Amino acid sequence: MKPNMGTADRIIRVLLAAVFAFLYFSGTVAGTPGLILVILGGVFLLTSLVSFCPLYTLVGMNTCSTKK
């Protein structure tokens, strides 16, 4: 897997995952919508840790800066 996520994209995803986790575990969002947020947050966290997003490859997107 070739990295296709830049630093800013990774930071945004980690912050969103933290917000989603807070909303779920504080009880603000519960039930099915809460579980969807937790799963989405987990996906965001996982993709930011490995610097690779499968959806980016499908649409041909790359936010990773290239080194020359």
Backbone bond lengths (Angstrom), bond angles and torsions (degrees), N, CA, C in turn:
res aa  C-N    CA-C-N  psi(-1)  N-CA   C-N-CA  omega(-1)  CA-C   N-CA-C  phi
1 M - - - 1.460 - - 1.520 108.71 -
2 K 1.281 114.59 120.97 1.451 121.39 178.18 1.538 108.04 -88.30
3 P 1.340 118.27 129.77 1.476 119.79 -179.27 1.532 111.48 -58.00
4 N 1.322 115.99 135.80 1.461 120.31 177.77 1.527 112.16 -133.12
5 M 1.335 116.70 18.38 1.462 120.91 179.04 1.517 109.97 -123.00
6 G 1.320 115.55 132.38 1.450 121.24 177.78 1.514 112.12 -83.24
7 T 1.326 115.68 174.00 1.456 121.53 -177.15 1.524 112.03 -63.26
8 A 1.312 117.31 -44.77 1.468 120.13 -179.06 1.528 110.84 -62.37
9 D 1.309 116.59 -41.33 1.462 121.40 178.91 1.519 110.76 -62.82
10 R 1.330 117.00 -42.23 1.463 121.31 179.59 1.525 111.13 -65.16
11 I 1.323 117.84 -41.65 1.463 121.33 -179.96 1.524 110.66 -64.48
12 I 1.325 116.73 -43.08 1.461 120.89 179.06 1.524 110.56 -61.01
13 R 1.318 117.21 -41.78 1.464 120.76 -179.77 1.522 111.94 -66.20
14 V 1.334 117.53 -40.33 1.466 120.17 178.40 1.527 110.11 -65.32
15 L 1.328 116.99 -41.83 1.468 120.08 178.41 1.524 111.25 -63.76
16 L 1.326 117.54 -42.14 1.461 120.55 177.51 1.528 111.08 -63.20
17 A 1.317 117.52 -40.52 1.459 120.96 177.99 1.520 110.87 -61.98
18 A 1.336 116.80 -39.71 1.462 120.65 178.42 1.524 111.06 -66.42
19 V 1.322 116.82 -41.48 1.468 120.61 178.21 1.524 110.67 -63.99
20 F 1.330 116.80 -44.01 1.464 120.44 179.09 1.520 111.01 -61.65
21 A 1.335 117.33 -43.11 1.462 121.19 178.55 1.527 110.63 -63.15
22 F 1.327 117.17 -42.89 1.463 120.40 178.92 1.523 111.18 -62.12
23 L 1.330 116.75 -44.61 1.460 120.15 -179.99 1.526 111.66 -61.40
24 Y 1.319 116.51 -38.92 1.464 119.47 -179.11 1.525 111.55 -73.75
25 F 1.333 117.37 -49.50 1.459 120.05 -174.12 1.526 113.33 -76.06
26 S 1.324 118.35 -16.80 1.461 119.92 174.75 1.524 110.87 -86.56
27 G 1.320 117.00 -8.31 1.455 120.88 178.02 1.515 113.69 87.33
28 T 1.318 117.93 5.99 1.461 120.90 178.98 1.522 111.04 -66.36
29 V 1.322 116.51 -42.78 1.459 121.94 177.16 1.529 106.39 -119.19
30 A 1.319 116.23 120.42 1.463 120.33 -176.48 1.528 110.41 -126.42
31 G 1.306 115.28 173.02 1.458 120.45 176.84 1.517 112.40 73.93
32 T 1.315 115.12 -150.09 1.462 121.46 -177.34 1.527 112.57 -61.53
33 P 1.351 119.28 -44.78 1.477 117.83 177.50 1.534 112.52 -60.31
34 G 1.323 117.02 -34.94 1.457 120.61 178.29 1.512 111.96 -66.85
35 L 1.326 116.42 -42.45 1.466 119.84 177.97 1.519 111.36 -64.87
36 I 1.319 116.89 -38.31 1.467 120.46 176.99 1.527 110.21 -62.45
37 L 1.339 116.95 -41.69 1.465 120.14 177.89 1.524 111.54 -63.52
38 V 1.325 117.44 -41.47 1.465 120.38 179.96 1.526 110.44 -64.97
39 I 1.319 117.48 -43.11 1.467 120.62 178.72 1.526 110.55 -64.20
40 L 1.321 116.75 -44.27 1.463 120.98 178.31 1.531 110.77 -62.93
41 G 1.320 116.68 -40.59 1.462 120.54 176.71 1.517 111.72 -63.06
42 G 1.339 116.91 -38.83 1.462 120.46 177.05 1.514 111.87 -64.02
43 V 1.324 116.30 -40.52 1.470 120.46 177.51 1.528 109.78 -65.15
44 F 1.331 117.00 -43.60 1.469 120.25 177.74 1.524 110.66 -59.76
45 L 1.317 117.10 -44.36 1.458 120.93 -178.78 1.527 111.08 -65.12
46 L 1.313 116.67 -44.58 1.463 120.77 -179.69 1.525 111.75 -63.17
47 T 1.332 116.44 -46.22 1.470 118.87 -178.94 1.526 111.68 -67.16
48 S 1.331 117.17 -32.40 1.466 118.25 178.58 1.525 111.14 -72.92
49 L 1.330 117.92 -31.03 1.462 120.26 178.77 1.523 112.46 -70.96
50 V 1.327 117.21 -34.40 1.464 120.08 -179.68 1.530 112.61 -95.90
51 S 1.324 117.59 -2.83 1.475 123.45 178.45 1.522 113.16 59.48
52 F 1.309 116.56 30.17 1.456 120.46 -178.23 1.521 109.80 -140.36
53 C 1.335 115.73 129.05 1.452 121.57 177.48 1.528 108.26 -120.42
54 P 1.345 117.34 117.06 1.465 119.87 -179.33 1.531 112.92 -61.20
55 L 1.318 117.64 -32.92 1.467 119.86 179.43 1.523 111.88 -66.00
56 Y 1.326 116.56 -32.60 1.463 119.73 177.94 1.528 110.94 -62.62
57 T 1.334 117.37 -36.51 1.458 119.45 179.77 1.523 110.99 -68.99
58 L 1.334 116.94 -33.80 1.464 120.15 179.58 1.523 112.39 -66.20
59 V 1.346 116.50 -36.97 1.460 119.90 -178.52 1.530 112.62 -98.61
60 G 1.338 116.89 0.60 1.459 120.82 177.10 1.519 113.99 75.22
61 M 1.317 117.16 27.90 1.461 121.98 -178.73 1.524 110.25 -94.61
62 N 1.330 116.82 148.37 1.453 122.17 176.66 1.518 107.89 -152.03
63 T 1.327 117.90 113.95 1.466 121.65 179.19 1.525 111.38 -102.11
64 C 1.318 116.99 2.34 1.456 121.61 -179.68 1.532 109.13 -79.53
65 S 1.318 115.08 130.57 1.469 118.10 178.39 1.524 109.30 -73.35
66 T 1.305 115.90 141.66 1.452 120.77 -179.02 1.518 109.67 -95.85
67 K 1.332 115.38 140.62 1.455 121.23 177.97 1.515 109.01 -96.03
68 K 1.328 115.45 135.88 1.462 120.16 179.66 1.501 110.64 -106.36
